[in-house]
Amino acid sequence: MKYVDGWEWDPIDPPSRPVAGIPPTFVNGKIYWMVDPNLGPFSARCEIVAFNVDTEEFEILQGPPCTHGSGHMTILELQGALCISYSDQRRNTVDLWMMKDDGIWLMEYHIVLDKLAENTAPLAIDPTDGRILLNTGWSLGYYDPRTSSI
């Protein structure tokens, strides 16, 4: 590990689980990666590697129930919370799970669209009206959970 303003690399023990090729996210002093389900024991729940930048230690967290299949998973920060998004192009759905302060995962949004791009993922939630900014890789659009429209 090396801090941006540091001069030397500091050795740290690696995480106990392999991380997936999904970009990590940073929330409240920790960097989070998804565990690669193809390189370890099968679990009905997603697993997450968390690195605490203050203590310089890794831990493994249990995520929400996950569908290990052809969908697209994203780990991200929304409204200060750790979130996992799973988009399923076959069902045209995006499930957005948020970790609450007590470590419990709740599915905050189940978005159903007429057509879903392969890598659709949320980027932000508008704090004034609750609309969700979705990124399809090629375009952006607001999803309104009150009217179920984009």
Residue pairs with C-beta under 8 A, 6 or more apart in sequence:
1 9
1 10
1 11
1 12
1 56
2 8
2 9
2 10
10 56
12 56
13 58
14 58
15 33
15 49
15 51
15 58
15 60
16 58
16 60
17 35
17 36
17 40
17 47
17 49
17 60
18 35
18 36
18 39
18 40
19 33
19 34
19 35
19 36
19 49
20 33
20 34
20 35
20 36
20 37
20 73
21 36
22 33
22 34
22 73
22 74
22 75
23 74
23 75
24 31
24 32
24 33
24 75
25 31
25 32
25 75
25 76
25 77
25 82
26 32
26 77
27 77
27 80
27 81
27 82
28 80
29 52
29 53
29 54
30 50
30 51
30 52
30 53
31 50
31 51
31 53
32 48
32 49
32 50
32 51
32 61
32 75
32 82
33 48
33 49
33 51
33 75
34 46
34 47
34 48
34 49
34 63
34 73
34 75
34 84
35 46
35 47
35 48
35 49
35 60
37 43
37 46
37 47
37 66
37 68
40 47
42 68
44 65
44 66
45 62
45 63
45 64
45 65
45 66
46 62
46 63
46 64
46 65
46 66
46 73
46 84
47 60
47 61
47 62
47 63
48 60
48 61
48 62
48 63
48 75
48 82
49 58
49 59
49 60
49 61
50 58
50 59
50 60
50 61
51 57
51 58
52 58
52 59
61 103
63 84
63 97
63 105
64 84
64 97
64 105
64 107
66 73
66 84
66 86
67 86
67 88
69 88
70 88
70 89
70 90
71 86
71 87
71 88
71 89
71 90
72 86
72 87
72 89
72 118
72 119
72 120
72 121
73 84
73 85
73 86
74 84
74 85
74 86
74 87
74 121
74 122
75 82
75 83
75 84
75 85
76 83
76 84
76 85
76 121
76 122
76 123
77 83
78 96
78 98
78 122
78 124
78 125
79 98
79 125
79 127
81 98
81 99
81 100
82 98
82 99
83 96
83 97
83 98
83 99
83 108
83 122
84 96
84 97
84 105
85 94
85 95
85 96
85 97
85 121
85 122
86 94
86 95
86 97
87 93
87 94
87 95
87 116
87 118
87 119
87 120
87 121
88 94
88 95
88 116
89 116
89 117
89 118
91 112
92 112
92 113
92 114
92 115
92 116
93 110
93 111
93 112
93 113
93 116
94 109
94 110
94 111
94 113
94 116
94 120
94 121
94 122
94 134
95 107
95 109
95 110
95 111
96 107
96 108
96 109
96 110
96 111
96 122
96 132
97 105
97 106
97 107
97 108
98 105
98 106
98 108
99 105
100 106
109 122
109 132
109 145
111 132
111 134
111 143
111 145
112 148
113 120
113 143
113 150
117 136
117 137
117 138
118 137
119 135
119 136
119 137
120 134
120 135
120 136
120 137
121 134
121 135
122 132
122 133
122 134
122 135
123 133
123 134
123 135
123 140
124 132
124 133
125 131
125 132
125 133
126 132
126 133
126 142
129 144
130 144
130 145
130 146
131 142
131 143
131 144
131 145
132 142
132 143
132 145
133 140
133 141
133 142
134 140
134 141
134 142
134 143
134 150
141 150
142 150
143 149
143 150
144 150
